[in-house]
Amino acid sequence: MTPKTKETTVLTSAPPIQNGFSLISNEKLLQLYVTTLKCRMIQERIRILFKQNKLIGHSLVAQNAPWGQEAAVVGVTIDLLPEDTIFPHPGDLIPFFVKDLQLKTLFRALFNPFAPPSSTAAQLKIATDTAMIDKLTSNNKIAVALSSKSTSLGPWQKALRFAGLRNLPMIFLSWNHIPLKTKAHGLPAITVDGNDVVAVYRVACEAIAHARMGSGPTLIECQTDSQNPVDPILNMEKYLIRKGIFSEEFKREQAVSFSKELDAAISFSQAAPCPSRGERATRRRFRPAQPE
């Protein structure tokens, strides 16, 4: 099955499209860039709200927002189907936004207290159990698990071993601070530049197709240089400039438009009454895991 692609509205200032011979269309490249930019803007708002003491009880969300890791998150999750399942690292709500979680739902959850999240081990157990059901029912769905800086290796090694031995339709995403061993688990590990959303996206497309065909799980290891950090957004801008499809005016239009969406979502969330039963169910569905 061809993965669903989400459409990104390109405003009038976007440069003309010149597809050339790239395997990834310029429309998709702009979608990757705009989504990465939006993820950064969400994280900036979350941190500001936390500093203003408007997100009391959500220190985990504010502290563990994957600043600088947007390229990996966007690259892996942007083409997932609505039926696929994401199991993010602690405090990270960004993958759910990329997977079409509405902004007002995201911020409404932040402005209201929710039940303590489950442990990393429990979250990974649910991920592998979900993937096992996907395999047994041949429903063409996949499960994606993302690591964090504070993740304990034990639960991850156990999950990798379980997924590898049972050939589960899964993708594991880790950063270079998680020294996972995969040879003993019988699954491929692909190393990619964690600051390059295009590179991550190419690898993710292969891993998604690999899982949907019943070929088993893949570990994507994102390498970053902590001594010489590279901003993934600036990195992508340079790439788009070389292709002739980027302008500062385009960036400004996208930023201004999305900033208004953020303002509206935050205002709605602050003024809204307590969430309904259905919204609480949605919140539980998108609940991040707690580090051990």
Secondary structure, DSSP 8 states (H G I E B T S, - for coil): -----------TTS-----TT-SS-HHHHHHHHHHHHHHHHHHHHHHHHHHTT-STT-HHHHHHS-TT-HHHHHHHHTT--TTSEEE--TT--HHHHHTT--HHHHHHHHHS------BHHHHHHHHHHHHHHHHHHT----EEEE--TT--HHHHHHHHHHHHHTT-SEEEEEETTS----GGGT--EEEEETT-HHHHHHHHHHHHHHHHTT---EEEEEE--SSS---HHHHHHHHHHHHT---HHHHHHHHHHHHHHHHHHHHHHHHS-S--HHHHHHHHHT---B--
